[in-house]
Amino acid sequence: MKNKKLIVYTISLLLVAVLVTGCGKEIAVKNGSKVAVSTKKQKYTATEYYNKIKEDNISKLVDMLDKDILFDKYKTDDKETEAIDKQIEQIKSYYGSDENTYNSMLKQYFGANDEKELRENLKLEYKRNLAVEDYVEKNIKDSEIKKYYEEKVFGEVKASHILISINTKSNATDEEKKAAEEKALKKANKVLEKLNNGEKFADLAKKYSNDEATAINGGDLGYFNLDEMVTEFSDAVKNLKNKEYTKEPIKTEYGYHIIMKTGEKNKAKLKDVKSDIIEKIRKQKLNDDPSLYYTALKGFREDNKISWNDDTLKKAYNSYVDDLIESAKASTSTNQ
């Protein structure tokens, strides 16, 4: 029994020795840092490698930081999973069923080695969008909400219209399209002249309107919210008084309209529509200024107290974000 214990003890000591020495190799040290890799002539420490790459790979570090913050704050739910599944299905349908082509495209266009990595990348972008939306909404001022309510919130409106369509073929030339527009406008002005001369709106709608669904009812559209209609139509209606009609034909993508307002309800109280107003302001802000996406993410990270203990990294990060913001602004200017 004593010999067995001695053998076991001896083997244990040998195992410890092997683990500590790494099969007889000692860990090399250079300038106080452990060597990560070496050649016959040179040894390279992890610190040297870190100092070499940290400015060029800041985007990777930002992804790591965002994952740490975002994955903790925004838990994956069914809505997120469904959205990402849909994106992946669209990518697959676009690039075909060949697995090699698919994986090659993932690497080239999405920076992912496989579908699992793609899913993680899409999850990060999904959660970034949530963070941006929350940050922008949080910074919307009460004065902005009040201004929107006073200028852009209306009660349901009731109106009737007479639509004169612009009839052109899909292969029509520019000259043919122009001629068709002029013909439709001329007809709309003639109908408007009849209205000015005292003929009834409903009778004219039944006779001339190309909107068959409403013409039978004298052009009556019933009650509707202004944002349900195209902008040109809504802008014309909201500026009319009750029983007043437009003084000239209103052009939209559907043709020329003569519109008469026939009723209006009181608008909802601010407290009842506040959340909808905030959402609309947020969408408008992000649509008007694409750089706000990156500004919001920068603010979000600041709110989550990211501490930079390396001045070079901090400088590289600020430069990286500033470049994204300026590129987005430049893109907006180019597209305008």
Sequence and secondary structure as in RCSB ss.txt:
>XXXX:A:sequence
MKNKKLIVYTISLLLVAVLVTGCGKEIAVKNGSKVAVSTKKQKYTATEYYNKIKEDNISKLVDMLDKDILFDKYK
TDDKETEAIDKQIEQIKSYYGSDENTYNSMLKQYFGANDEKELRENLKLEYKRNLAVEDYVEKNIKDSEIKKYYE
EKVFGEVKASHILISINTKSNATDEEKKAAEEKALKKANKVLEKLNNGEKFADLAKKYSNDEATAINGGDLGYFN
LDEMVTEFSDAVKNLKNKEYTKEPIKTEYGYHIIMKTGEKNKAKLKDVKSDIIEKIRKQKLNDDPSLYYTALKGF
REDNKISWNDDTLKKAYNSYVDDLIESAKASTSTNQ
>XXXX:A:secstr
 HHHHHHHHHHHHHHHHHHHHTTT    EETTEEEEEE SS EEEHHHHHHHHTTTTHHHHHHHHHHHHHHHHS 
  HHHHHHHHHHHHHHHHHH S HHHHHHHHHHHH  SSHHHHHHHHHHHHHHHHHHHHHHHHT  HHHHHHHHH
HH    EEEEEEEE     TT  HHHHHHHHHHHHHHHHHHHHHHHTT  HHHHHHHH S HHHHTTTTEEEEE 
GGGS HHHHHHHHT  TT B SS EEETTEEEEEEEEEE     HHHHHHHHHHHHHHHHHHH TTHHHHHHHHH
HHHTT     HHHHHHHHHHHHHHHHHHHHHHHHH 
